[in-house]
Amino acid sequence: MNINKIALVTGGSRGLGRDMAIRLAEKGNDLIITYHTNLAAAQEVVSEIEKLGQTAKALQLDTSDIKSFDAFFTILFEYLQSEKERTSFDFLINNAGTGLYVPFLETTEAMFDEMMNIHLKGVYFLTQKAVPYLADGGKIINISSGLARFSLPNSSAYGAMKGGVDVLTRYLAKELAGRKITANVVAPGAVATEFGGGENRDNEKKRTLIAGATALGRVGEAEDIGGVVAFLCSEDARWINGQRIEISGGIFL
């Protein structure tokens, strides 16, 4: 029987989620990653994880479609039983998401609802559905944003949802403590990925502003984030619970 810990990383096919999945594999964990539409990218991540000597499985999931969650966990449970000879996984990393950069006065109800469904409602109910499959002593890592602490123009809807995730995580830490399940937030600052149309990667004016406002003097990279998630899923982090860890190089201190 396989005794490796198993992590489920939503949005694990690219960007921050990809780095999280690979860093978790480097620490000896097996992976289940989800992807929205890009199966080829997800399979590339699976191949990289397998080269590290760990197992990996890519499953399709739209984290804004709450009605699809039951079917998703049925498939996940079948995989756990048939391939892993177990009925639970150990770590849930709620990472999947998209960006929105629109002024407050131009944000439509449809835009707001999209951000809510992906970043707050989806996280809330996916976690609710996941908990019965999460092992006692398991860990939940919710990915928030520096934009829930500081404010930059054009991110009001996104930032508001991430603020909700921060609060939700504290409730999870209290309400799931009876099963020794911990819940923490990782809040990246500005990171240069394709997220949000590559805004932090390609907008040189914004990159200059961010670097100037950051103690370490640069924009973040995906590789700056995944190792912290892997640490929080390790035994070394067993006494960290209900906390928000910002990974931003010291922006707006």
HELIX and SHEET records of a PDB file:
HELIX    1   1 GLY A   15  GLU A   26  1                                  12    
HELIX    2   2 LEU A   39  LYS A   51  1                                  13    
HELIX    3   3 ILE A   66  SER A   68  5                                   3    
HELIX    4   4 PHE A   69  TYR A   79  1                                  11    
HELIX    5   5 LEU A   80  LYS A   84  3                                   5    
HELIX    6   6 PHE A  104  GLU A  106  5                                   3    
HELIX    7   7 GLU A  109  MET A  116  1                                   8    
HELIX    8   8 ASN A  117  LYS A  121  3                                   5    
HELIX    9   9 GLY A  122  ALA A  130  1                                   9    
HELIX   10  10 VAL A  131  TYR A  133  5                                   3    
HELIX   11  11 GLY A  146  ALA A  148  5                                   3    
HELIX   12  12 SER A  156  GLU A  175  1                                  20    
HELIX   13  13 ALA A  177  ARG A  179  5                                   3    
HELIX   14  14 PHE A  195  ASP A  202  1                                   8    
HELIX   15  15 GLU A  204  ALA A  213  1                                  10    
HELIX   16  16 ALA A  222  ASP A  224  5                                   3    
HELIX   17  17 GLY A  226  LEU A  232  1                                   7    
HELIX   18  18 GLU A  235  ALA A  237  5                                   3    
SHEET    1   A 7 ALA A  56  GLN A  60  0                                        
SHEET    2   A 7 ASP A  30  TYR A  35  1                                        
SHEET    3   A 7 ILE A   6  VAL A   9  1                                        
SHEET    4   A 7 PHE A  89  ASN A  94  1                                        
SHEET    5   A 7 LEU A 134  ILE A 143  1                                        
SHEET    6   A 7 THR A 182  PRO A 188  1                                        
SHEET    7   A 7 ARG A 244  ILE A 247  1                                        
END                                                                             
